[in-house]
């Protein structure tokens, strides 16, 4: 096992007894990308994460919004700030705001009351598959109000976590690329769900399109597939292609726990990543697993690191 210090750039917590998450408590996600997610419908808190990650030197983590009650968008940020006071994690918070809403800016200012808040993940409307008609109306990346929300993020010097499948990456490049002062990170390796020869070719071309925007980087994360196991052989080429397309300077590793745990343990995922990247020099591994996330999310780490 590689001895590399870790900053986990993307994970989730939830406390179902204290807080409200519709998708985990009373609303079923019919098209959940990993299939049956019953195992996620239980609390996942820092002590659970630390147990999962106990084999590694995890110095800091980034919490990304977990579909908390959308009627209380700032509540999740406030709760996580309290969690940090008790457990020392997470060390950066990515919250939620409806980008197309009239009160987008007002909600963002409320988020910014909390020192760990860094930016937003707000999922645009997307097509279920590459063959479906892409949405162009309210809530899509074509929506002028949604684009206005992106402009507000840029003005407020907040980051944006982009979560779309690869067939939307051309649109993302067109919409987000011109916002050159907005830091954007593509979640979950662009979701390369179709691992056929043609599917990988289409994913690779789309990744190249979005990587042409220098303000967009990528999280090497969530390579789980609904009908296939998580293995090094299944994921090797996707990981190496991502690094080749974006360059080491714009890649960061993330666990996506506990969601990724539906398909792979924390240990097996991270050991697999180290095996896949075994040909990289240590200073590049340090960037992918540590330094890039610190810089992107402005995480405070003791100076001796």
Secondary structure, DSSP 8 states (H G I E B T S, - for coil): -----EEEEEE--B-TTTS--HHHHT---TT-TTS--GGGSS-B-HHHHHHHTTTS-EEEEEEE-----GGGHHHHHHHHHHHHHHHS--SEEEE---TTSTTHHHHHHHHTTSTTEEEEE------SSTTS----STTSTT-HHHHHHHHHHHHTT-EEEE---GGGHHHHHHHHTT-TTS-EEESGGG-----SHHHHHHHHHHHHHHHTSTTEEEEE----BTTB---HHHHHHHHHHHHHHH-GGGEEE---BTGGGGTS-HHHHHHHHHHHTTTS-HHHHHIIIIIHHHHHHT----TT-
